[in-house]
Amino acid sequence: MAARNGWLRPGWHWVALAALAFLLLFLVYPVVRVMLGSLTTPGLWHDFLTRAYYRQALLNSVWLALGATVGALLLGVPLAVLVSRCAIPCKGLIQALAVLSLLSPPFISAYAWITLLGRAGLLTGWLGLQGFSIYGPGGVLLVSVLHHVAYVFLLTRAALLRIDPEVEEVAESLGSPPWRRLLTVTLPLAMPAISASGLLVFTSTLADFGTPMLIGEGMLTLPVVAYNEFLSELGGSTGMATVASLAMLLIALAALGVQTWLLRGRSYTGRSLRQPGALRLGPAGRVLGAAYGLLVAGASALPQAVVLVSSVMKTRGPRFTGEFGLDNYRLMWDQMAEVVGRTLRYSGLAAGIMLVAGLLIAYVLVRRPGRLARTLDGLLVLAQILPGTVLGVGLVIAWGRPPVSLPGTGTILVVAYVVRRIAYTMRASAAGVLQLNPEMEEASLSLGVSPARTFVRITVPLVLPAALSGALVSWIATIGELSSTIMLYTGRTATVSVMIYNQVLTSSFGTAAALGSLLIGLTLLVQWVLRRWLEEDTLGLG
């Protein structure tokens, strides 16, 4: 409609071209360099596929990503159905607990589970679990599943609440019982969100560097191999790092292809202003439903509570003494205040860029569809599924030599954060633009207001809440970003996520807990400020 009426001026092409140029320079070019690095050296792929060391990393990554995806779906989808469609108590508490698990990156959850179920863990000792610990491939899988349940829960719940209840009412009038309506009508209509959440869990687990490194006890995965080969001072191979990186990208693209195939040729449209009715359960059903929800959501949020409590416990070496105090925070402030400030600068700058650029790109994609917009959208999908290790390796190879040597600078970290996370802000902004009636902008233009002024005075205020919500999600992901940061940082640009990782590796659990609590506290503070300002719950915590 916009293009037909001609009110969207060609000047927006410059916005699209600027975004395209940025992605070509800092997404496509690094990925192409990774591809060339893995293909131009003879024998690399043969070694990768035939040597047990690399083959084991490949198999571990695939089964871990698949296992985490299946586990998160099996736990998260029923949780979403219970909260959105059934009359059970404690719905608000279950939702709040589920969302809390998103407030820190996976490797912090791994650290918390070490505190609980490590060889000298709190629960290990209390329960007398001799010979048991969270370490090993099973522990990596457990942590990955519990950390990602909230993604499945939130996306599926939102989809279930948007389904037109009339469709289910028709099935009910035909005599279909509730369980059959759920399996044959409701869940198939929610399939786009369920499959999207599965893809998110798969790619996130595939790219996770910190969890296997912290509790895998030698478990090889592709991000670990890429890191070891790229940064090893003892004969590592940059070429093999590019092969491992490209393998990760190919697996992620294959997962995207499977998701697209699952949704092919099916229509999921239909929306009603009415909310679907709650399914009444018997007393036993309500108790069991609430118990299941509290158990799953509580287990997902447990690492956050562990991090907060352990941050105020005194330590002696790697062990907690059982006494409480603020020593960990004092040590953190004395030694790492500069790191904290630096992290806030980088993540804040990246979030500001993502907010402005994401809103502009979303406007172009929605109001100016065409070949250029489709190209931009495709590149943003690639950025969304691209493992951070792959981007880090690519940026070092592409921009690591004079005259433009960026690795080790704050600039390259901000660029990496924007490339990896801008899709979150853009998608949220696009949803806001789609809900905006174009006639409001057309009316402004018909009164002689310039397109730029119309965009700033009419569009931005109405879309800003959605854009800010997306920027908050992007910022949360950015402030705890480890996979790409670990490839790009130096001592002068180390961030909080890197310091937490290093503190856990050196068994300085108290300082790591204080830093982790800082991330959680900052996230809650920003969420609270936005909620007060926008008068809405940007993460669904309330």
N, C-alpha and C positions, 0 to 999 in steps of 0.2 A: 504493500500500500504506500509505503513511504517513497519507494523509488518511482511508483507510478505518478504520485502527486508532485514529485519533484522538489519537495521541501528539504530533502537531505542533500546538502551541497557537496560538490566534488571535493571540497577541502578535507572531508573525512577520509579520502583516499590517502592523504599524507599520514594520518594516524595509523591506518592499516599498513602502509609501507614502512613507517618507522618501527612498528611492532615486528613486521616481517624481517626487517634488516637486523634487529636485535636478536631474534631467534635464529636467523641464519648464521650470525657471527658466533653466538654463544651456546647454541644447541646443535644445529645441523653441522657446522664446521667441526666442532669437537667430536661428534659422533662419527663423521666421515673419517677423521684422522684415526679414530679407534679402529674403524673397519679396515682402513688401509694398513694400519700397523699390524693387524692380525692376518692380513691376506698377502702382504708383499714379502714376508719372510718364509721361505720354503720350510715345510716340516713342522710348523708350529701346531697346526690343527691335528696333524697325525699324532704328534706327541700328546696333545691334549686329550685326544680320544682313546689313545692306547695305553698311556702310562697310568698305573693304578692311582697314583697320588691325585691327578687331576680328575680322573673318572670318578673317584670317590667323592670329590668336591661337587661335581656335577650331580651325581645321584643324590647326595645329601641335600643339596639345595632344592631339587625337585620334590623329593618326598617331604621335606620340611615345609615347603610352601603349600603343597597339596594337603598335608596333614593339618596345618594350621587353618587352611581355608575350610576344609570339611568340619573340623572341630568347632571353629567359630560359627559356622552356619548352623550346625546341629544345636549349639547352645543359644545362639542369638536369635534365630527365627522364632522358636517357641517362646522365648522371652518377649519378643515384640508382639506376638499374637496374644499372649496373656495380658500384657499391659494395655494394648490398644483395643482388644475385642472382648475381654472377659472382666466380670465384676469381681475383682480380687482386692483385698486390703493392701495398704502400703505401696500403692502405685507410684506416688511422688518420691518416696524414699528409694524405691528400686531404680527409678529413672535417674535420680541424683547420683546414686552410687555408680551406675553404669557410666554416666558422663564423667565422673571423677577420674576414671581410669585413663581418659584421654588427655589429662593435664600434664602428662610427662611422657617422654619418648620411651620406646620399648626397653632400651638398655638400663634405664633407671628401675623399671620393673624387675629386670634381671637382678640388679643389685639388691633390691628389697627382698626378693625371694632367697638370695644368698643369706641375708640376715635371718630369715625365718627358717629355711630348710637346708642351709649349708651344713658342713660337717660339725661346726660349732654353733649352729643356728639356734634361735630361741625355741622354736617348736621342736626341732630335732632333740634338744636336751630335755624339754618338758615332757614330751611324749615317749622318750626313751627309744627313739628310732635308731638303734645301733646298726651301723653299716649302710644307712640310707642317707642320701643327700640329693639336692636339686641338680647337682652337676651331671653333665652328660647329655647325649642327644634327647633323651626323654624329657629332661628338664627344659631344654631349649624349646621343645615342642609345647610343653605345658605353658610356659611363660608366653609364648607367641599366641597360643589360643586365647588365654585369658586376657591378654592385652588388647586383642582385636575384637572381642565379643561386642564391645560397645559400638564399633563401626557398623556391624551387621544389625544390631538392635536399633540404632537411631535411624539408619536409612530405611530399614524394613518397616519400622513403626510409622515413619512419615508417609510411606507409600500406602500402608493399610488405612491410614486416616483419610487419604485422598480418594479411595475407591468409592465409586458411586454406589450407595446402599441399594438403589433400585435393582441393580443387577443381582444382588444376593436375594432380594425380596422376590424376584421372579423365580429364582431357583427354589426358594422356600415354598412358594405357592404351588410348585410342581411336586411337592412332597419330599424334597431332598433334605435329609437330616443335617444337623449342624456340621458334623465331622466331614460329611461328603461335600457340603458347600465350601468348607474351608480348603479341602484338597483339590476340588475341581473348578472352583470359581475364584475364591479369594486369593489364594497363593499364586495361581497362574497370573492373575492381574497384577500382582506385586512383583512378578518375575524381573522386570527391569531393575528395580531397586535391589532385589536380592542378588541378582547376578553382578550388579555394579559393586555391591559391598563385597562379594566374593572376589572380584577382580582386585579390589583395593587391598583386601587381606593378603591375597596371593603375591601381588607385586611388593607390598610393604615387607612381608616376611622374606621374600626372595632377596630384597635389597638390604635387609637388616644386617648390619656389621657388628654392632655392639653385643647383642645377646649371645651369639655363638662364641665370640671371643671371651666373654666374661664367664660363662658357665658351661661352654661346650667341652672344655677340657680336651683340647686338641681336635675337636670336631671341625672338619674341613668343609667350608662352603665357598661358593664362588666369590662373594665379597672378601672373605678372609684370604683366599688365594690371590685375588687381584691386589689386595693391600700388601701382602707379603712379597709378591713378585715385584711390585712397583717400587716399594720403599726399602727392600732388603739391602743391607750393606754387605751381604755375604753371598754375592753371586746371583741376585735376583734377575729376572728377565722381564724387561719392559714389554717385549713382544708377547710373552705369555700372559702378562697382565691385560693386554688389549684383547687377547683371545678369550680370557675369562670374562672380561667386561662385555664383549660382543655376545658371548653365550648367554649372559644374563639378559641382555636386550632382546635377543631372539626368543628366549623363553617367555619374557613379558609380552612380546608381540603375539606369540602363539596363544597366550592366555586371553589377550584382547580379541584375537580371532575367534576363539571358542565362545566368548561372551557374545560377540556379534552374531555368530552362527545360531546360538540358542534363541536369540530374539528375532531372527530373520522372518520376514513375511507375516508378522503378527501385529495386531493393533491393540494398543493398551490405552486408547483414549477413553474419555468419559469421566466427568467430574460433577459432583453435586455439592451444593452449599450445605447440605445436611450431613451431620456426622453419623457414622454407622452406629447402630444400637449395640449395647454391651450384652454379651451372652451371659445368661444367669447360670451360675454353677451351684451345686449343692454345698452344704457346709464343709464336707471333706474336700471337695474340689477347690473351694476358695482357700482353705488352709494349705493344701498341697501346692496350689498355684503360687501363693504368696511365699511359701517356703522355698520353692524352686527359684523364684525371682530373686529373693534375698540372698540365697546361696550363690547363685551365679554372679549377680551384680556385686555382692559383697566380696567374693573372691577376686573379681576384677579390680575392685577399688582398694583391696587390702594393701597392695604395695605402697599406695600413696600414704595410708595411715602409718605404715612401718617407717617410711622415710621421715615423716614428720616427727614421730616419737623418737626414733633413733638419733635425730639431729640434736636433741636436748639430753642425750645420754652421754656420760663421760666414757672415754675409752682409755685402755692401756694397751698400746700396740694395736693389733687387729681386733682385740676383744672389748666388748662393752662391760663396764664394771658394775652396772646396775644402779649407779648414782646419777643424779640429774644435775644439769648445769648448762651454761651457755658457752662453755669452752670452745665447742666446735664452731660456733658463730664468730667468736672473737678471733680464732685462728683463721677462719675464712676471710674475715674482714682485714686482718693484718697482712695476709699473704696474697689475697686474690681480689682486693677491691678494684684494682685496675682491670682485671679480667672481667669482672661483673659489669663495670662501666663500658668496657669495649663491646661486650656481648649485647648490651642494651642499645648501643649506638648502631651496631651492624644490623641487628634484628629490627630496630625501629626504622632505620633508613630503608631497609628492604620492604617492610610493611607499608611505609609511605609510598614508595614507588609502586608496589603492587596495588595499593588502593587506587591511585590515580590511573595507572596504566590499565589495570583490570577493568575499571569502570569504562574507560574510553574504548577498550577493545570489545567489551561486552556490547556497548552501544553500536559499534560498527557491525558486529556479527548479527545482531538482532535486526537492526534497522537497514542494513546495507548488505543483504545476502548476495552472494555471487562467488565467482571462482576464487578471488583473493580472500574472501572471508572463509571459504571452505579450506583453503590452504592454511590459513592462520589457525583455524579450529583443529585441523589435523596435527599441526605442529604442537599445539597445546596438549592434545591427547598424548602425543609422544613424550612431551616433558612430564606429564603426570605419571606415566608408567615407567619412566627412565630411572633405573636404580641410581642412587646418589654416588656410589662408587664409580659407576661408568662415567657419569658427568665429571666427577673429580679427575679421573684419569684423562678423559678427553680434554678438559680445560688445561691441564698441565702440559699435555703434548701439543695442543694447538696454540697456547699463549705462553709457553714457558721459555721462549728464547728471545733475545734482543732483536729488533728494537723495542718490542712490546712484551716485556716479561712480567706477567701478572701474578703467578703463584707466590704465595707468601704475603700478599698484600690484602688489606681490608677490602679493596675494590673487587677482587675476584671472589671473595666470600659473599659479598652482597649480590654480585651478579649470579653466583650459583644458587643462592637462596631465591632470588626472583625467578630464575628459570624453573626451578623445581616446584615452587609453590604458588606461582601466580594463577595457575588454573583454578585453585580453590576460590580466590577472590573473583576471578572472571565469571565462573559458573554462578556464584551467588548474585553477582551484579546482573548477569543476563536474566536470571529469574525475575529480578526486580524490574528490569526494562520490559520484559514480556508482559508484566502485569500493568504496565503504564499505557494508558490509552493514547495513541498517537495524535488524536484530535486535539488534545490539550496543547501540544507543541505546534500543531498546524494553526490553531487559533492565535497563538503568540506571534507566529511568523506573519499571519495575515494582517496583524496590527502594525507591522513594520519593524518588529524587533528582530535584530540580527540573529542568525543561527547560533553563533557562539554565545550570545547573551541569553538566548532561549535555553540553550543547553545548561548554562550555569544557573539561571534563575528558576527554571521550571523542572528540568530533568534531574539534575544532581540532587536537589533536596528530597525529591520523592524516591530516588533510587538509593540514596546514601545509607539508610538503615541496612538494606540487604548487602551493599558493598562493604560496610563496616563489619558486618557479621562474617563475611567471607575473609576480610582482611584479618580479623581476629583468629580465625582458624589457621590462616596462612602464618600468622605471627607465632602461634603456639607451636606449629610444626617447625618453624624456622629457628626459634630460640633453643630448641633441643636437637637441632640437626647435627648428626654425627657422621653419617656415611660419606658425604662429600667434604665436610670440614676436615676430617682426618687425613684426606689426601691433599688438602690445599693450605693448611695452616703452617705457620712457623711459630717460634717462641714469642715473637712480637705480636702475633695475631691469634693466639690461642683463645678459645671461647670457653664458656662455662661447661658446655657438653664435653669438650675435650678434657677439661680439668677433672670433671666427674669420672670420666673413663680412666684417666691416669691415676686418680686417687683410689679407685676400686682395684686397679691392677696392683697398686702398691699396698693394698690392705689398709688404707687410711679411710676406713668406713665412716668415721664420725664427720670428717670434713666433706666427704662425698654426700652424706645425708644432709648436711647444712646447705650445700649447693643445690641439691635436689629440692629441698624445701623452699629454697629461694625461687626456683623456677615455678613450683606449684603456687607459691604465694603471689608471685607476679602475675601469673595467669588468672588467678581468682580476682586479684585487684583490678586488672584491666577489664575482665568480664563484668565485674560489679560496676565499674565506672560507665562502661558502655550501656549496661542495663539501665542504670539510673538516667543516663542521657537520652537513650532511645525509648525508655519506658517499655521495653520488651526484653524477654529472656533470650539472649543471643545464642546460648548453648543449651538451652532447655534445662537449666539447673533449678529453676524455681517451680 
